[in-house]
């Protein structure tokens, strides 16, 4: 690695073009300036040619001055990031479960359209994978449905999301046997969500496992395709229902007092969010804020 002091001396020498004045600026002796240049030339070859009215850079000298400029720029970027002023460019990694992800993804695209220098990277994942990804610093911010108790993670309430009973358009659901007639469209969290919600509308029901399963999908955006075609009902988070394109083919059945899950925003607790990530979080919070 090249000595930083030698590089500073070389940069001043090239800028000023005179050994004596370069030494004065750096508060060094002229002999020290010459010595620093000699050390660099011992490693890199001839860098400057002394002329009566100054110096002339050799190709190696020009390459070195370019290197000095790149090094200085990299140092400024480092100082900016450490000071939390890194909001001019970069990548923002976001990881979330499926339902909230469907709501966030178009918002993230809108943001990147307005700020093309910031690149969005989003991944759909269950809570366990979200936690792992944030702890391993593979993503900047994550969203989970259960507040983590790991002290390495900072968690703040981001939004609330009710569960909804969704049926084909025009279906009449008054009793448990109406659901039996429709059949259940399952998904990875389907049975747990259905049992939690339906126990409010149909107390004493025998449980979702007692119903015939008419379909299954692990893709959050495809679950309601079954329902829209009249193939069954499902229980799904609201953001997933709102994001579905076929709203005219489905409807939500009222189940009394809403069953609401809290969504938590998480990031590493040991250091503050990068400035660009903090700005995106502020933007997402404003977009997801319930209208009064």
C-alpha positions in Angstrom: 0.0 0.0 0.0 1.3 3.4 -0.9 2.1 5.8 2.0 -0.7 8.4 2.3 1.8 11.1 3.2 3.8 10.4 0.0 0.6 10.7 -2.0 -0.4 14.0 -0.4 3.1 15.3 -1.2 2.8 14.1 -4.8 -0.6 15.7 -5.2 0.6 19.1 -3.9 3.7 18.9 -6.1 1.6 18.3 -9.2 -0.9 21.0 -8.3 1.7 23.6 -7.6 4.4 22.5 -10.0 7.3 23.6 -7.8 9.2 21.7 -5.1 9.9 24.8 -3.0 6.3 26.0 -2.9 4.9 22.5 -2.4 7.2 22.1 0.6 6.0 25.4 2.0 2.3 24.4 1.7 2.9 21.1 3.3 5.2 22.5 6.0 8.0 20.2 4.9 11.5 20.8 3.8 12.3 20.6 0.1 14.4 17.6 0.8 11.5 15.8 2.3 9.4 16.5 -0.7 12.1 15.1 -3.0 12.4 12.1 -0.7 8.7 11.3 -0.8 8.8 11.5 -4.6 11.8 9.2 -4.7 10.0 6.6 -2.6 7.1 6.6 -5.0 9.3 6.4 -8.0 11.2 3.5 -6.4 7.9 1.6 -6.4 6.2 2.9 -9.6 8.9 4.1 -11.9 9.5 7.6 -13.2 6.6 9.9 -12.3 7.7 13.5 -13.2 10.3 15.1 -15.4 11.9 18.2 -14.0 11.7 21.2 -16.4 13.2 24.7 -15.9 9.8 26.1 -15.4 8.1 23.3 -13.5 7.5 19.6 -13.8 5.9 17.3 -16.5 4.0 14.2 -15.7 5.0 10.9 -17.2 2.2 8.4 -18.1 2.9 6.7 -14.8 2.6 10.1 -13.0 -0.7 10.8 -14.7 -2.0 7.3 -13.7 -0.9 8.0 -10.1 -2.6 11.5 -10.0 -5.8 9.8 -11.3 -5.4 7.2 -8.5 -5.1 10.0 -6.0 -8.3 11.6 -7.2 -10.2 8.3 -7.0 -8.9 7.7 -3.5 -10.0 11.1 -2.4 -13.4 10.6 -3.8 -13.7 7.2 -2.1 -12.7 8.8 1.2 -15.3 11.5 0.8 -18.0 8.8 0.1 -16.8 6.9 3.3 -17.0 10.1 5.4 -20.5 10.8 4.0 -21.8 7.4 4.8 -20.3 7.4 8.3 -21.9 10.8 8.8 -25.3 9.6 7.6 -25.3 11.7 4.5 -25.4 8.8 2.0 -28.7 9.7 0.5 -27.4 10.7 -2.9 -27.1 7.2 -4.4 -27.2 3.5 -3.6 -29.3 0.4 -3.1 -32.1 0.0 -0.7 -32.9 -3.6 0.4 -36.5 -4.3 1.6 -37.8 -7.8 2.7 -41.3 -8.5 3.8 -44.1 -11.1 4.0 -46.4 -11.4 1.0 -49.4 -9.4 1.9 -47.7 -6.2 3.0 -45.2 -6.8 0.2 -48.0 -6.5 -2.4 -48.8 -3.1 -0.9 -45.3 -1.9 -0.6 -43.9 -3.0 -4.0 -45.7 -0.4 -6.2 -44.9 2.3 -3.7 -41.2 1.4 -3.9 -41.4 1.5 -7.7 -43.0 4.9 -7.5 -40.1 6.1 -5.3 -37.5 4.8 -7.7 -39.1 6.4 -10.6 -38.8 9.8 -8.8 -35.3 8.9 -7.5 -33.7 6.7 -10.2 -30.3 7.0 -8.5 -31.7 4.8 -5.6 -32.1 1.2 -6.6 -34.9 -0.8 -4.9 -34.3 -4.5 -4.1 -37.3 -6.3 -2.6 -37.9 -9.9 -1.6 -41.0 -11.7 -0.4 -40.3 -13.9 2.6 -41.9 -15.3 5.8 -41.2 -13.8 9.2 -38.4 -16.2 10.0 -36.5 -15.5 6.8 -37.0 -11.7 7.2 -35.4 -11.9 10.7 -32.5 -13.9 9.4 -31.9 -11.6 6.5 -31.9 -8.4 8.6 -29.6 -10.0 11.2 -27.1 -11.0 8.5 -27.2 -7.5 7.0 -28.5 -8.8 3.6 -31.3 -6.3 3.6 -31.6 -2.9 5.2 -35.2 -2.9 6.4 -37.8 -5.7 7.0 -41.4 -6.2 8.0 -42.7 -8.9 10.2 -46.1 -9.8 11.8 -44.7 -10.6 15.2 -42.5 -8.2 17.2 -39.1 -9.8 17.6 -37.5 -10.0 21.0 -33.9 -10.1 19.7 -32.0 -7.1 21.2 -30.0 -6.8 17.9 -33.1 -5.7 16.2 -35.0 -2.4 16.5 -38.7 -2.8 15.9 -41.3 -0.1 15.5 -45.0 -0.4 14.8 -45.6 0.3 11.1 -49.2 -0.5 10.2 -52.2 -2.7 11.1 -53.8 -5.2 8.8 -57.2 -6.9 9.4 -57.9 -10.5 8.3 -60.8 -10.8 5.9 -63.2 -13.6 4.9 -63.3 -13.4 1.1 -65.9 -15.3 -1.0 -67.0 -15.3 -4.6 -69.2 -12.4 -5.7 -72.8 -13.0 -4.8 -72.1 -15.9 -2.4 -74.4 -16.0 0.6 -72.7 -16.8 3.8 -74.9 -16.9 6.9 -74.1 -20.2 8.5 -71.2 -22.6 8.8 -72.8 -24.9 6.3 -72.6 -22.2 3.7 -68.8 -22.3 4.0 -69.0 -26.1 3.8 -70.8 -25.8 0.5 -68.2 -23.3 -0.9 -65.0 -25.2 0.2 -61.8 -23.7 1.5 -58.9 -22.3 -0.5 -55.8 -22.8 1.6 -52.4 -21.2 1.7 -49.4 -21.5 4.0 -51.0 -19.4 6.8 -54.6 -20.2 5.7 -55.7 -22.6 8.4 -54.3 -20.5 11.2 -55.8 -17.3 9.9 -59.2 -18.9 9.1 -59.5 -20.5 12.6 -58.7 -17.2 14.3 -61.2 -15.1 12.2 -64.0 -17.6 11.8 -64.2 -18.4 15.5 -65.7 -14.8 15.9 -68.3 -15.2 13.2 -69.1 -18.8 13.8 -68.4 -19.6 17.5 -68.3 -23.3 18.2 -67.6 -24.3 14.6 -65.7 -27.6 14.2 -62.6 -26.0 12.8 -61.3 -25.3 9.3 -59.8 -28.8 9.0 -63.4 -30.1 8.9 -64.0 -28.3 5.6 -63.1 -29.7 2.2 -60.1 -28.0 0.7 -60.8 -26.9 -2.9 -57.5 -25.4 -3.7 -54.1 -24.3 -2.4 -51.4 -21.8 -3.5 -48.3 -20.6 -1.8 -48.2 -17.5 -4.0 -50.0 -14.6 -2.2 -51.0 -13.0 -5.5 -52.7 -16.2 -6.8 -54.9 -17.3 -3.9 -57.8 -15.1 -4.8 -57.8 -16.4 -8.4 -59.6 -19.5 -7.0 -62.2 -17.4 -5.2 -62.8 -15.2 -8.2 -63.6 -18.3 -10.3 -66.2 -19.4 -7.7 -64.0 -22.4 -6.5 -64.2 -21.6 -2.8 -63.5 -19.1 0.0 -60.4 -18.1 1.8 -59.2 -15.9 4.7 -56.5 -13.5 3.8 -54.9 -10.3 5.0 -56.5 -7.1 3.7 -53.5 -5.8 1.8 -53.4 -9.0 -0.3 -57.1 -8.6 -1.1 -56.8 -4.9 -2.0 -53.9 -5.7 -4.4 -55.9 -8.3 -6.3 -57.0 -7.2 -9.7 -60.3 -8.9 -9.9 -62.3 -7.0 -7.2 -65.5 -7.3 -9.2 -65.5 -11.1 -8.8 -65.0 -11.3 -5.0 -66.5 -9.8 -1.9 -65.7 -9.5 1.8 -68.0 -11.0 4.4 -68.4 -9.0 7.6 -67.2 -11.0 10.6 -67.9 -8.6 13.4 -65.1 -6.9 15.4 -62.0 -6.8 13.1 -59.2 -9.2 13.8 -56.2 -7.0 13.3 -52.5 -8.0 13.1 -49.8 -5.4 13.8 -47.0 -5.1 11.2 -43.5 -4.3 12.6 -40.7 -2.5 10.8 -37.3 -3.9 11.8 -33.7 -3.0 11.2 -30.4 -3.6 13.0 -30.4 -1.8 16.4 -26.6 -1.3 16.8 -26.4 1.5 14.2 -28.8 4.0 12.8 -30.5 3.5 9.4 -28.7 4.9 6.4 -30.1 8.2 5.5 -31.6 7.0 2.2 -33.3 4.1 4.0 -34.7 6.4 6.7 -36.2 8.6 3.9 -37.8 5.7 2.3 -39.3 4.5 5.6 -40.7 8.0 6.1 -42.2 7.9 2.7 -43.8 4.5 3.2 -45.2 5.5 6.5 -46.9 8.5 4.9 -48.3 6.4 2.1 -49.6 3.7 4.4 -51.1 6.1 7.0 -54.9 5.5 7.2 -56.9 8.3 5.8 -59.0 10.2 8.3 
